[in-house]
Structure formats: C-alpha cells, structure tokens
Amino acid sequence: SSTVSKHWEAELATLKGNNAKLTAALLESTANVKQWKQQLAAYQEEAERLHKRVTELECVSSQANAVHTHKTELNQTIQELESTLKKKEEEIERLKQEIDSSKELQAQRDSLTQKLQEVEIRNKDLEDHLSDLEQRLEKNQNEQEAFRNNLKTFLEILDGKIFELTELRDNLAKLIECS
C-alpha cells in the first residue's frame, strides 16, 4: 500500500507539473489572443478607413490612373490584412483547442487526486486495522504466556502433591510390612 501511495504521489506530482506548464502556456496564449484581437481590431479599422478613402478618392479624383493605382495598392493592403486576419483566427482556434486540452488534463488531475485521496483513506483504514490486529495479537500472546505460567505453576504443585502421595504410600506400605 505504501508503493501504491508513492505511485499515486508521483503521478500527482507529474500532473501538477504538466498542469503548471499548461497553465503558463494558457496564460501566455490568452495574452497573445488579446493582443491579436487588438491588432485585428486595428487592422479592421484600417481596412474600413482605407475602403472609405478609396471611395472618397474615386469620387473626388478625376485622375483615373492615379486612383486605379492607389486602389490597387489599397486592395493589396486589404488582402494582406485579410490574410493576417485569417492567420490570427486560425491561431485563436488553435489556442482554444489548447485551452480545451488543458481543461481535460485538469479534469484528469482532479480525478487522480480524488483517487489518491481515496487510496490514502483506504491505506489509513488498513493501517488502523493492522494496528488493532497487532494489539489483539499481543494481548493474546500475553494471555497465552500467563496461561502457560499458570499451567507450569499448577504442574509444579501437582508434582509436589504426587511426590507427597508417593511418600505417603511408601510409608503406609512400610507400616503394613512392619505390622
């Protein structure tokens, strides 16, 4: 039972270490997600601003070539921003999966912790039972030793009485012979 307890303690220590790593990774990921959301919001605002600007330039400008070139550049910038946005969304999804994995590991750790506590309680119960049995065994051994001692004393007294009876018999036999 001590080996089982040590095994569970080692397993718990491993889970605690893994949990600490996952928690740190989760905190870092959460911070990254917040930062990316801020960047995403800034990119979206920039994209909206650029769309408005393109519209304004198309309305205001009579120079179609300059507007077209500027529009092409803006569309390219928008495509780059959309590509960055897609990458950030994929990263957010990956981080959500890591969070879910971390939660599963936490649940496993909690389950193992509960099992360890149950094993420790069972171990304590067994130790108490063993202690009780050892006390009863010691009491029985003491009672047997006392019984043996009483029996020895009784045998010594019986031997003395037998010796006395033998002497009495011998004396009676001598008296019968003498008479």
C-alpha positions, 0 to 999 in steps of 0.5 A, a space after each residue: 500500500 505504501 508503493 501504491 501511495 508513492 505511485 499515486 504521489 508521483 503521478 500527482 506530482 507529474 500532473 501538477 507539473 504538466 498542469 503548471 506548464 499548461 497553465 503558463 502556456 494558457 496564460 501566455 496564449 490568452 495574452 497573445 489572443 488579446 493582443 491579436 484581437 487588438 491588432 485585428 481590431 486595428 487592422 479592421 479599422 484600417 481596412 474600413 478607413 482605407 475602403 472609405 478613402 478609396 471611395 472618397 478618392 474615386 469620387 473626388 479624383 478625376 485622375 483615373 490612373 492615379 486612383 486605379 493605382 492607389 486602389 490597387 495598392 489599397 486592395 493589396 493592403 486589404 488582402 494582406 490584412 485579410 490574410 493576417 486576419 485569417 492567420 490570427 483566427 486560425 491561431 485563436 482556434 488553435 489556442 482554444 483547442 489548447 485551452 480545451 486540452 488543458 481543461 481535460 488534463 485538469 479534469 484528469 488531475 482532479 480525478 487522480 487526486 480524488 483517487 489518491 485521496 481515496 487510496 490514502 483513506 483506504 491505506 489509513 483504514 488498513 493501517 488502523 486495522 493492522 494496528 488493532 490486529 497487532 494489539 489483539 495479537 499481543 494481548 493474546 500472546 500475553 494471555 497465552 504466556 500467563 496461561 502457560 505460567 499458570 499451567 507450569 505453576 499448577 504442574 509444579 504443585 501437582 508434582 509436589 502433591 504426587 511426590 507427597 502421595 508417593 511418600 505417603 504410600 511408601 510409608 503406609 506400605 512400610 507400616 503394613 510390612 512392619 505390622 
